Amino acid sequence: MSDRQKKTFVITRFDPDKDEVPKTQTYEIPVRPDWKVLDALNFIKDEVDGTLSHRWSCRMAVCGSCGMMVNGEPKLTCKTALSDYGDTVEVGPLSNFPVIRDLVVELEGFMEKFKAVKPWILRAKEKAPEEGVYRQSPAELEAFKQFSMCINCMLCYAACPVVGNEPDYLGPAAIALGHRYNLDSRDEGDAERNQVFREEGGVYSCSYANECSEVCPKNVDPAAAINQAKFLAVVDWAKSFVSPRSRKK
Amino acid sequence: MARLADPRAMSPSRPGRTRTAPPVMPPLFPARGRYRSYMLFGACCVFFLLSSLLFLRVVDALAAGPEAWDDLLRQFRHPLYLAYNVAALAGFVFTARRFFFQLFAKSQPPRIGPLPRPPLAVLPPLLGAAWVAATALIFCILWGAFP
């Protein structure tokens, strides 16, 4: 314990059975220099206050479960070193999301937005298995690979100023994923997705704050995806007048 | 405590079984951190609006004849107009820097029709060169270099 310094954690608490609104609770705990924020939360949960609720799983920035607001910024707590902060660290649930309990947010709305962009390969006609696999060149893969690295951590939603003001907005991760499939050479569903993108709450709700890309822990750059999607959605709309049945080849 | 977001933000279409606390806006929004530059970028649109109106006034004076034109030039020497021009120039440079040199390049799709996008590292210098060339051309025109 000798190598441990003390830090104060101001954590947002909310019990739906008791509290009208979230409140904060302060914990002073000994921390090790190599700890991440998640280690401190787990210490509090295990050693100090078992009632604290938070989500986590892989502890290596892959599962996207442990996204929270740390000193006002959306962060993956398993990737955020405590040494980057001073003696007091504020931890809260992700902004722009309804809070179920303490640091746990409601995910269902996020999942609905995901489904809306049809994030799977759409084809006019599926190949029979005996016809072989859909082949793709390294260059074709490179066109969308960056946008396929999303781990659905929702930090981009917590940072976006539009998400909190426009409930219908699809949001950064969902649009980036839809755009990823639009760029996929095996996919033929871009007209369908562009229709969704052009609707109210689609890509044109984005005002290019670029915050989603600033906070993305995987460098997916959702802002780039959204603004590329804006351009391609217009091209698709214009093409529909020239050739109503046009589809990506 | 940050200000409340729209209560329907990120809510499911059908309410869940548990009562939830309403969503709040990001705590640093709108005045702190990187949001400041985003808000300033949005606020600069007022310069585009006012300068467009001024441009219409210039065109109107040009069409109205030499007397109206001289009168307009006299008005433009007023310190308030000069101060506005300085502020507008700062706003335009800030907007151009943020949009063209930070945001524009990555918003170009990998292919634009049959043409591949130029490498992202090349686009900002190309834009910079185009900007310098256009500025030089406008400067020459205003200077009277072309008869």
Interface residues (C-beta under 8 A of the other chain):
Chain A: F14 P16 D19 V21 P22 M69 G72 E73 P74 G92 S95 N96 F97 P98 V99 I100 R101 V105 E106 E108 G109 F110 E112 A143 Y157 A158 A159 P161 V163 G164 N165 E166 P167 G171 L183 S207 Y208 A209 N210 E211 E214 D221 A223 A224 N227 Q228 K230 F231 L232 V235
Chain B: A2 A5 D6 R8 A9 M10 S11 P12 S13 G16 T18 R19 T20 A21 P22 P23 V24 M25 P26 P27 L28 F29 P30 R32 G33 R34 Y35 Y38 G42 Q102 L103 K106 S107 Q108 P109 P110 R111 I112 G113
